[in-house]
């Protein structure tokens, strides 16, 4: 009984950490969308991972030493890191031409894709609930990216590409989580993101330096990403993933609010309906998995 009572504050604390991380991710997206009007997206992605890497080198690497890079599965670690780079790059390209809320909703198709891909890649059973939720989720996509709507076709393509990459990232994370230290997973994403995007510097930087205000915002991208992922790790240590999964769709609320406050963009009725359908479909899968 006492242990159960102690678990309740821990679970609540984990949930608060999780919600804070999602707010940071929404803030990262909003900041990247704002900066993309002034700077090339590949430069922003490179800076985001570089700052994240520096944080890891200063705050984590000294205590872990070689353990932060020692892995028996380097190819899977590398592939996982590159899929997250693809998520960031494609997601920010989508944000450059589309509203924040709609872009976030389209990327949140990823859990539905994970549920389908888990059967051939992880050997998990795909139930009828999964098929129904997936069909409903893609119906929500059609409501958001409907023919004749105001969204840019290229932006929709980038967002769905980010969703597919995010699904691959989540599946690879499942494969690696049992054998890899969480901080090692976090370090590899920062390292590979920096290395992968460094060749883009001479192609997209033409010598114009950002203003001091823009520099602060660029640094904040890495802070949002690094701190957000760290809070996720802490949240999952204190609260079962099955309890946290339904909360992930609160990021849609943050994205909608920030899109309205910062960019004066609010989804129209069909897009809002599509976002609700995608959110409900994902919640159905999360609650079903918890049961």
C-alpha positions as CSV (number, residue, x, y, z in Angstrom):
1,X,0.0,0.0,0.0
2,X,2.8,2.4,0.9
3,X,4.7,1.6,-2.3
4,X,1.6,2.2,-4.3
5,X,1.1,5.6,-2.6
6,X,4.7,6.6,-3.3
7,X,4.3,5.6,-7.0
8,X,1.5,8.1,-7.5
9,X,3.6,11.2,-7.0
10,X,6.3,9.7,-9.2
11,X,3.9,9.0,-12.0
12,X,2.5,12.5,-11.7
13,X,6.0,14.0,-11.8
14,X,6.8,11.9,-14.9
15,X,3.7,13.0,-16.6
16,X,4.6,16.7,-15.9
17,X,8.1,16.1,-17.3
18,X,6.6,14.5,-20.4
19,X,4.1,17.4,-21.0
20,X,7.0,19.9,-20.5
21,X,9.1,18.1,-23.1
22,X,6.2,18.2,-25.6
23,X,5.9,21.9,-25.0
24,X,9.6,22.3,-25.7
25,X,9.3,20.4,-28.9
26,X,6.4,22.6,-30.0
27,X,8.5,25.7,-29.1
28,X,11.3,24.2,-31.2
29,X,9.0,23.8,-34.2
30,X,7.6,27.4,-33.8
31,X,11.1,28.9,-33.5
32,X,12.4,26.9,-36.5
33,X,9.4,28.0,-38.6
34,X,10.1,31.7,-37.7
35,X,13.8,31.4,-38.5
36,X,13.2,29.7,-41.8
37,X,12.0,33.0,-43.2
38,X,15.5,34.4,-42.8
39,X,17.9,31.4,-42.9
40,X,18.2,28.2,-44.9
41,X,16.5,25.2,-43.3
42,X,19.7,22.9,-43.6
43,X,21.6,25.5,-41.6
44,X,19.0,25.6,-38.9
45,X,19.0,21.8,-38.7
46,X,22.8,21.7,-38.4
47,X,22.8,24.4,-35.7
48,X,20.1,22.5,-33.7
49,X,22.2,19.3,-33.6
50,X,25.5,21.1,-33.0
51,X,24.1,22.9,-29.9
52,X,22.6,19.6,-28.8
53,X,26.0,17.9,-29.2
54,X,27.8,20.6,-27.2
55,X,25.3,20.2,-24.4
56,X,26.0,16.4,-24.3
57,X,29.7,16.9,-24.4
58,X,29.7,19.3,-21.5
59,X,26.9,17.8,-19.3
60,X,27.0,14.1,-19.9
61,X,30.2,12.9,-21.6
62,X,32.6,13.6,-18.6
63,X,30.6,11.3,-16.3
64,X,30.1,8.5,-18.8
65,X,33.5,8.5,-20.5
66,X,33.8,5.9,-23.3
67,X,30.4,4.4,-22.4
68,X,28.7,7.2,-24.2
69,X,30.0,5.9,-27.5
70,X,30.6,2.2,-26.9
71,X,28.0,0.2,-28.7
72,X,27.8,-3.3,-30.1
73,X,25.3,-2.2,-32.8
74,X,26.9,0.8,-34.5
75,X,25.0,0.3,-37.8
76,X,21.6,0.4,-36.1
77,X,22.6,3.3,-34.0
78,X,23.8,5.2,-37.1
79,X,20.6,4.4,-39.0
80,X,18.5,5.5,-36.1
81,X,20.3,8.8,-35.9
82,X,19.9,9.5,-39.6
83,X,16.2,8.8,-39.5
84,X,15.9,11.5,-36.8
85,X,17.9,13.9,-39.0
86,X,15.4,13.2,-41.8
87,X,12.5,13.9,-39.4
88,X,14.0,17.2,-38.4
89,X,15.0,18.3,-42.0
90,X,11.7,17.2,-43.6
91,X,9.6,18.6,-40.7
92,X,11.3,22.0,-40.9
93,X,10.9,22.1,-44.7
94,X,7.2,21.4,-44.2
95,X,7.0,24.1,-41.5
96,X,8.5,26.7,-43.9
97,X,5.4,26.5,-46.2
98,X,2.6,25.2,-43.9
99,X,1.0,26.3,-40.6
100,X,2.4,24.8,-37.4
101,X,-0.7,23.0,-36.3
102,X,-1.4,21.2,-39.6
103,X,2.2,20.2,-40.0
104,X,2.4,18.7,-36.5
105,X,-0.9,16.8,-37.1
106,X,0.4,15.3,-40.3
107,X,3.7,14.2,-38.6
108,X,1.6,12.6,-35.8
109,X,0.5,10.0,-38.3
110,X,3.8,8.3,-37.3
111,X,2.3,6.2,-34.4
112,X,-0.2,4.8,-36.8
113,X,2.6,3.8,-39.2
114,X,4.5,2.2,-36.4
115,X,1.5,0.1,-35.5
116,X,1.4,-1.3,-39.0
117,X,5.1,-1.7,-39.5
118,X,5.5,-3.4,-36.1
119,X,4.1,-6.6,-37.6
120,X,6.7,-7.2,-40.3
121,X,9.6,-5.6,-38.6
122,X,9.1,-6.4,-34.9
123,X,6.9,-9.5,-35.1
124,X,4.0,-7.8,-33.3
125,X,0.4,-8.8,-34.0
126,X,-1.7,-6.2,-35.9
127,X,-5.2,-6.2,-34.4
128,X,-8.5,-5.1,-35.9
129,X,-8.4,-2.0,-33.7
130,X,-5.1,-1.0,-35.3
131,X,-6.4,-1.3,-38.8
132,X,-9.5,0.7,-38.0
133,X,-7.5,3.4,-36.2
134,X,-5.1,3.6,-39.1
135,X,-7.8,4.0,-41.7
136,X,-9.5,6.7,-39.6
137,X,-6.1,8.4,-39.1
138,X,-5.5,8.6,-42.9
139,X,-9.0,9.9,-43.3
140,X,-7.9,12.7,-41.0
141,X,-4.9,13.3,-43.2
142,X,-7.2,13.7,-46.2
143,X,-9.3,16.3,-44.3
144,X,-6.2,18.3,-43.6
145,X,-4.5,17.9,-47.0
146,X,-7.7,17.8,-49.0
147,X,-7.7,18.7,-52.7
148,X,-8.5,22.3,-53.2
149,X,-7.3,23.2,-49.7
150,X,-4.9,26.0,-48.9
151,X,-1.9,23.8,-47.9
152,X,1.1,23.6,-50.2
153,X,1.5,20.3,-51.9
154,X,5.3,20.2,-51.3
155,X,4.7,21.0,-47.6
156,X,2.3,18.0,-47.3
157,X,4.8,15.8,-49.0
158,X,7.6,16.9,-46.6
159,X,5.3,16.4,-43.6
160,X,4.3,12.9,-44.6
161,X,8.0,12.1,-45.3
162,X,8.8,13.3,-41.8
163,X,6.0,11.0,-40.4
164,X,7.4,8.0,-42.2
165,X,10.9,8.8,-41.0
166,X,9.6,9.3,-37.5
167,X,7.9,5.9,-37.6
168,X,11.2,4.3,-38.7
169,X,13.0,6.1,-35.9
170,X,10.5,4.8,-33.3
171,X,10.9,1.2,-34.5
172,X,14.7,1.4,-34.4
173,X,14.5,2.9,-30.9
174,X,12.4,-0.1,-29.8
175,X,15.1,-2.4,-31.1
176,X,17.9,-0.6,-29.4
177,X,16.3,0.4,-26.1
178,X,16.9,-3.0,-24.5
179,X,20.7,-2.9,-25.0
180,X,21.7,0.8,-25.2
181,X,22.0,3.4,-22.5
182,X,19.4,6.2,-23.0
183,X,22.2,8.9,-22.9
184,X,24.1,7.0,-25.5
185,X,21.1,7.0,-27.8
186,X,20.7,10.7,-27.2
187,X,24.4,11.4,-27.9
188,X,24.4,9.5,-31.1
189,X,21.5,11.5,-32.5
190,X,23.3,14.7,-31.7
191,X,26.6,13.5,-33.1
192,X,25.2,12.0,-36.3
193,X,22.9,15.0,-36.9
194,X,25.9,17.4,-36.7
195,X,28.0,15.2,-39.0
196,X,25.2,14.6,-41.5
197,X,24.3,18.3,-41.9
198,X,27.8,19.7,-41.9
199,X,28.3,19.3,-45.7
200,X,25.3,21.6,-46.2
201,X,27.1,24.5,-44.7
202,X,29.1,25.6,-47.8
203,X,26.0,25.0,-50.0
204,X,23.6,27.1,-48.0
205,X,25.6,29.6,-46.1
206,X,26.6,32.6,-48.3
207,X,28.5,34.7,-45.7
208,X,25.6,36.6,-44.2
209,X,25.7,36.4,-40.4
210,X,22.5,36.2,-38.4
211,X,21.6,39.0,-36.0
212,X,22.3,38.6,-32.3
213,X,18.6,38.0,-31.7
214,X,18.6,35.3,-34.4
215,X,21.7,33.7,-32.9
216,X,19.9,33.4,-29.5
217,X,16.9,31.8,-31.3
218,X,19.2,29.4,-33.2
219,X,20.9,28.3,-29.9
220,X,17.5,27.8,-28.4
221,X,16.7,25.1,-31.1
222,X,19.4,22.9,-29.6
223,X,18.4,23.7,-26.0
224,X,14.7,22.9,-26.7
225,X,15.7,19.6,-28.5
226,X,18.4,18.5,-26.0
227,X,16.4,19.4,-22.8
228,X,13.2,18.0,-24.3
229,X,14.7,14.6,-25.0
230,X,16.4,14.6,-21.6
231,X,13.0,15.2,-19.9
232,X,11.5,12.4,-22.0
233,X,14.1,10.0,-20.6
234,X,13.4,11.1,-17.0
235,X,9.7,10.8,-17.6
236,X,9.9,7.3,-18.9
237,X,12.0,6.3,-15.8
238,X,9.3,7.5,-13.4
239,X,6.1,6.6,-15.3
240,X,5.2,3.6,-17.5
241,X,5.2,4.3,-21.2
242,X,1.7,3.0,-21.5
243,X,0.5,5.8,-19.2
244,X,2.4,8.5,-21.0
245,X,1.5,7.5,-24.6
246,X,-2.0,9.1,-24.6
247,X,-0.4,12.4,-23.4
248,X,1.7,12.8,-26.6
249,X,-1.1,14.3,-28.5
250,X,-1.1,17.3,-26.2
251,X,1.7,18.6,-28.5
252,X,-1.1,19.2,-31.1
253,X,-2.7,21.6,-28.6
254,X,0.6,23.4,-28.0
255,X,1.2,23.6,-31.7
256,X,-2.3,25.0,-32.4
257,X,-1.8,27.6,-29.6
258,X,1.6,28.7,-30.7
259,X,0.6,28.8,-34.4
260,X,-2.3,31.2,-33.4
261,X,-0.3,33.4,-31.0
262,X,3.0,33.6,-33.0
263,X,1.9,33.4,-36.6
264,X,-1.8,34.3,-36.4
265,X,-2.7,31.0,-38.1
266,X,-5.6,28.8,-37.0
267,X,-6.8,25.7,-38.6
268,X,-10.1,25.9,-40.6
269,X,-13.0,23.6,-39.7
270,X,-12.1,20.7,-42.0
271,X,-8.4,20.8,-40.9
272,X,-9.5,20.9,-37.3
273,X,-11.7,17.9,-37.8
274,X,-8.8,16.1,-39.4
275,X,-6.5,16.9,-36.5
276,X,-9.1,15.6,-34.1
277,X,-9.5,12.4,-36.1
278,X,-5.7,11.8,-36.1
279,X,-5.5,12.5,-32.4
280,X,-8.4,10.2,-31.6
281,X,-7.0,7.4,-33.7
282,X,-3.6,7.7,-32.0
283,X,-5.3,7.8,-28.6
284,X,-7.3,4.7,-29.4
285,X,-4.1,2.8,-30.2
286,X,-2.3,4.1,-27.1
287,X,-5.2,3.2,-24.8
288,X,-5.6,-0.2,-26.4
289,X,-1.8,-0.9,-26.0
290,X,-2.1,0.1,-22.3
291,X,-4.9,-2.4,-21.7
